[in-house]
Amino acid sequence: SGPPRRRIRSRRPPRSRLQSGRGRLLRRPLVAGDSEFFRGQIRRLIEAVGYQVLDAEDGQAAWELLDRHAGEIALVATDVEMPRMDGLSLTRQIRADGRFDELPIIALSSLAGEEEVARGMAAGVSEYQVKLDPEEFVQSIRKTMERIHASSGSHTRN
């Protein structure tokens, strides 16, 4: 009986968002981490469920990418401990900018104590995960991306 029908809203998306050749939104996760190994693990997990990833080697580079590609970023997954700007400082800077009030931020850390988690939540992270439970992380990415695409009227993966 053919592939399932896709419901697409009729309103046009802002020009700042990436679009596919068919005019559908292409939004993607931004990953911040100072370890290339860590970023590679996260990138592979996200790409395995069908999304392209932007990545940055620290919080400052992530902020610069987010600022430059504001309408293209669907969520931020950040390591907590990084040079130049750590993940919690990045989170506070994101939350201080009105463009990103609703942007989901997943903190990934080996710091698993209650105090560290409380600090992350106070900074404004949406979710704090101990680094790295692949199944839990993929589940969070899927759920968040599906919610974002459903609310934007696009079910396209990048």
DOTOR-478890 format. One record per atom (N, C-alpha, C, CB): residue in three letters; z, y, x. Coordinates in steps of 0.02 Angstrom, whole numbers, plus 50000, padded with zeros to 5 digits. Each point is the difference from the previous one (the first is absolute). Glycine has a CB too. Layout:
N
alaZYX
...
***
This chain:
158
ser500004994050041
ser500005006049959
ser500005006350043
ser500604993749911
gly499335005650154
gly499935005850044
gly500665002750024
gly498965002749941
pro501015002250106
pro500615002950028
pro500365004249947
pro499485000150115
pro501195000949895
pro500375004149952
pro499755007250001
pro501004992650014
arg499045010649928
arg499785007049995
arg500525004550033
arg499374997649892
arg500405007650139
arg500445004950031
arg500035006249956
arg499734995750116
arg500875006749873
arg500085006049960
arg500035006050047
arg500624993649909
ile498935011150082
ile499975005950044
ile500065006149956
ile499284994050085
arg501185010549933
arg500095006149962
arg499415004650011
arg501244998950008
ser498645005549944
ser499415004350005
ser500125006350040
ser499654995549891
arg500985006550120
arg500105006250037
arg499824999150074
arg500915003349919
arg498855002050111
arg499804999650071
arg500605000950045
arg498875004349971
pro501184991850083
pro500565000750047
pro499915006250042
pro500154987650003
pro500405015050026
pro499945005750045
pro499544998450059
pro501155003749967
arg498505001250058
arg499534999050055
arg500344997750065
arg499285008649949
ser501374992650057
ser500344998250062
ser500094992450009
ser500595011049994
arg499274985249954
arg500084992750005
arg499354996750022
arg500875000449910
leu499214994450129
leu499414996150020
leu499714996749938
leu500474998050116
gln498885001249882
gln499684996649944
gln499524994950027
gln500135010149927
ser499804984550035
ser499514995050018
ser499325002549977
ser500844990649991
gly498645005850024
gly499335001949980
gly499925000349925
gly499584994950103
arg500875001849860
arg499975000149927
arg500465005249970
arg499724987950003
gly500595016450038
gly500415005349975
gly500724998149985
gly498985004749954
arg501224989250063
arg500694997849987
arg500455002250058
arg499584990249932
leu501055011050052
leu500485002050051
leu500114994650051
leu500555007349917
leu499514994750145
leu500184995450054
leu500635003050032
leu498794996150021
arg501785001149963
arg500625002450030
arg500294994250041
arg500225008249904
arg500114993650150
arg500224994850046
arg500685001550029
arg498814997650026
pro501524997349998
pro500655000950031
pro499945003150070
pro500424990249935
leu500115013450083
leu500075002850068
leu500594996450031
leu499525011549967
val500384985750093
val500524996350035
val500195003950063
val499574988949956
ala501095012350053
ala500245003550059
ala500484995450039
ala499885011249942
gly499984988150122
gly500434996050043
gly499805000850072
gly500184991849908
asp500315008550138
asp499835001150070
asp499784993850036
asp500825009149999
ser499294985149971
ser499784993750031
ser499314998149973
ser501214996350014
glu498325002950031
glu499344997949979
glu500024993149968
glu499495006950092
phe500964988949933
phe500094993349972
phe500235000549927
phe500274995450115
phe500235008949873
phe500275001149932
phe499455002649953
phe501145002350049
arg498515002949973
arg499465002849959
arg499474994849986
arg500215011350048
gly499624984650001
gly499514994749991
gly500224994949948
gly499635001750117
gln501004996349885
gln500274995349951
gln499955002949929
gln500794995350087
ile499435010949906
ile500005003349935
ile499285000849975
ile501085006150028
arg498494996250017
arg499295001049982
arg499694993549975
arg499915009350086
arg500214985249950
arg499724993649980
arg500264997749931
arg499904996950121
leu500735004149867
leu500294998249935
leu499675004049943
leu501094997150057
ile498835009449954
ile499715004349948
ile499264998449991
ile500845009050027
glu498814990250028
glu499284998449995
glu499894993249967
glu499785006950103
ala500694988449906
ala499934993449970
ala500015000349924
ala500554995150101
val499755010149870
val499995000749928
val499475005049977
val501224997249998
gly498355004950049
gly499405003649981
gly500005007550009
gly499874991249924
tyr500585011750114
tyr500015007350008
tyr499895001950073
tyr500785000949903
gln498855004650107
gln499935002850066
gln500625004150016
gln498735000349989
val501425000450075
val500625003250022
val499845005750048
val500624989249984
leu499745016350009
leu500045005150052
leu500634998550039
leu499365008949932
asp500634991950134
asp500634999050036
asp500125005450051
asp499894987949982
ala500755013050035
ala500215005350046
ala500544997250046
ala499735009049915
glu500274993450147
glu500454997250050
glu500715002849997
glu499014998550071
asp501115006649887
asp500685002649991
asp500015004449938
asp500234999650125
gly500365002949859
gly500075004149940
gly499605006450001
gly501124995249988
gln498845008050070
gln499625006350005
gln499264998749987
gln500845004550082
ala498894990349948
ala499294998449988
ala499894998049927
ala499884996250121
ala500615000349850
ala499944998149929
ala499995006349956
ala500604989050023
trp499855015849992
trp500025006249961
trp499335003750005
trp501255000950020
glu498474999450040
glu499365003550009
glu499444996649960
glu500375003650115
leu499624989749886
leu499504996349960
leu500115001149925
leu499924991350091
leu500715008449887
leu500155001049930
leu499815007049977
leu500934991850010
asp499225013150030
asp499835007049984
asp499255000949994
asp501045003850058
arg498594993249988
arg499275000650003
arg499664995949945
arg500095001950123
his500204992549857
his499694995549952
his500444999149938
his499434994050094
ala500895011349884
ala500504999749947
ala499784996149938
ala500425010950041
gly499004990449933
gly499784996749939
gly499774992950010
gly499685010949961
glu500284986950101
glu499754993250014
glu500554994950010
glu499015005350052
ile501604997049959
ile500554995550017
ile500364997849937
ile500135005750112
ala499924987749879
ala500324997249941
ala500754998850011
ala498924994749969
leu501265003650092
leu500704998850017
leu500085000350075
leu500164992849897
val500465007950125
val500165000150072
val500494994250013
val499825012650009
ala500014983450041
ala500464994950026
ala500185002150071
ala499504990549927
thr501145010850084
thr500195002750065
thr500574996250033
thr499635011049959
asp500314988350106
asp500554997550041
asp500525005549999
asp499254992750075
val501385005649933
val500535005050000
val500085003150069
val500584993949907
glu499425002050145
glu500115002450068
glu499355001050036
glu501104994250002
met498735012350012
met499395001750036
met500125006350041
met499274994749909
pro500345006350144
pro500065006250038
pro499665005849963
pro500014993350107
arg500075012649919
arg499735006449973
arg500285001649932
arg498964998150064
met500914997849886
met500305000849934
met500144993149972
met499385011049980
asp501264987750006
asp500174993349974
asp499824999549926
asp500934999150084
gly499134994949890
gly499794998749931
gly500405003849947
gly499664988950039
leu500985012249973
leu500405003749951
leu499845007550003
leu500904991450010
ser498965011250049
ser499785007050005
ser499325000849966
ser500645001550108
leu498924993749902
leu499355000049967
leu500105000049924
leu499474993950098
thr500985001849878
thr500134999649928
thr500255006749974
thr500264987850012
arg500225015350023
arg500265006549977
arg499455005349999
arg501134997050047
gln498435002950003
gln499465004950001
gln499514998849942
gln500115000950126
ile499754992849860
ile499564998349944
ile500325002449935
ile499544990050062
arg501105008649928
arg500345001949938
arg500075007549992
arg500624989350005
ala499385014450051
ala500065007349997
ala499345003349979
ala500874999450089
asp498584996949913
asp499345002649981
asp499844997949929
asp499614999650121
gly500325005249835
gly499894998749929
gly499404995649984
gly500535010749980
arg498984989050066
arg499414995749987
arg500184992649998
arg499305008650056
phe501274989749973
phe500174993050009
phe500634997749963
phe499455000850110
asp500725002949837
asp500614998349961
asp500024992849978
asp500035011749962
glu499404985650018
glu499974993349972
glu499744994750048
glu499835005349891
leu500034996650172
leu499724995450048
leu500504994550017
leu499285009250047
pro500554984549942
pro500464994550019
pro500054999550076
pro499704993849894
ile500935005450129
ile500134999250072
ile500414993750009
ile499955012650021
ile499794982850018
ile500364993850016
ile500235000550072
ile499324993149917
ala501345006750094
ala500285000050067
ala500084992850023
ala500615011049980
leu499164987650080
leu500044993350030
leu500425000750063
leu498874996349953
ser501684999950050
ser500445000850057
ser500374993550016
ser500135012049970
ser500084987450093
ser500444994550019
ser500735002149988
ser499164995950086
leu500965010449898
leu500675002649986
leu500174998349927
leu499885009450086
ala500534985449905
ala500104997349933
ala500685001449970
ala499214991350032
gly501215012650002
gly500665001349974
gly499985004649939
gly500464998550114
glu500085001249846
glu500035004249940
glu499935007450016
glu500734991449948
glu499565010850107
glu499975007050020
glu499285002150014
glu501164999250048
glu498464996649987
glu499315001650015
glu499585000349937
glu500124994550112
val499985000749843
val499635000049937
val500185006249960
val499994987349999
ala500645014649998
ala500225006049964
ala499685006250029
ala501084994449972
arg498875006050095
arg499685005750032
arg499265000449981
arg500804999150096
gly498874995149902
gly499304999849979
gly499905002349929
gly499824990850079
met500605006849876
met499945001949930
met500155007549992
met500334988349964
ala500165014250073
ala500175007149996
ala499435004450026
ala501214997050014
ala498425000450035
ala499425003850027
ala499425000349950
ala500344996650116
gly499654998549837
gly499485000149949
gly499534994150000
gly500085011950007
val500084982750030
val499564994249998
val500034996949931
val500164998050123
ser499294999049856
ser499964996749936
ser500294992950005
ser498985006849969
glu500944990350090
glu500214993150011
glu500174999250074
glu499274995849904
tyr501265000650110
tyr500214998750069
tyr499984992550011
tyr500755010450003
gln498844987450044
gln499934992850014
gln500194998750072
gln499104998849914
val501264995750096
val500164997850068
val499354997250029
val501244997649972
lys498595004550087
lys499374998250032
lys499994992750018
lys499905011450044
leu499664984749943
leu499465000549952
leu499984993549962
leu499345008050073
asp500774992349862
asp499914994249957
asp499315000749970
asp501264999049974
pro498254997350053
pro499305000849978
pro499904999349925
pro499674995850110
glu500654999349859
glu499904998949928
glu500275005949960
glu500084987750018
glu500515014749999
glu500305005749964
glu499575006250010
glu501154995050014
phe498625006150047
phe499605005950015
phe499344999849961
phe500525000750114
val499134993749888
val499364999449964
val500115000949925
val499564992250089
gln500975005049884
gln500155000949930
gln500095007549983
gln500544988549997
ser499825015150046
ser500105007249989
ser499345003850003
ser501144999050049
ile498444999450000
ile499355003350007
ile499584998749938
ile500054998950126
arg499904994849854
arg499594998349941
arg500245003749938
arg499794988850048
lys500865010949939
lys500285003249941
lys499875007550000
lys500894991049995
thr499245012250062
thr499915007250006
thr499275002049993
thr501005000550073
met498564996049962
met499285001749997
met499724998849930
met499884997150122
glu500324997549846
glu499754998749932
glu500235005449952
glu500014987750023
arg500625014549984
arg500265005349957
arg499625006550012
arg501144994650000
ile498735007050063
ile499645006250017
ile499294999749973
ile500705001350104
his498964993249907
his499304999549976
his499974999949924
his499704993850104
ala500785003149864
ala500015000049926
ala500105007149973
ala500454988250000
ser499995015650031
ser500135006749976
ser499435004950016
ser501224997750013
ser498395000750039
ser499435004450017
ser499364997849965
ser500535002250111
gly499504992249854
gly499414997649965
gly499534996050044
gly500105009749926
ser500124988650134
ser499584996250046
ser500334993550019
ser499515010750043
his500134984049957
his500264993650021
his499644997650063
his500304997249881
thr499415007450155
thr499614998450059
thr500454999350060
thr499025006149953
arg500864988750085
arg500344999350065
arg499525002750052
arg500694989849963
asn499585012750091
asn499585002950053
asn499754994650045
asn500635010749995
***
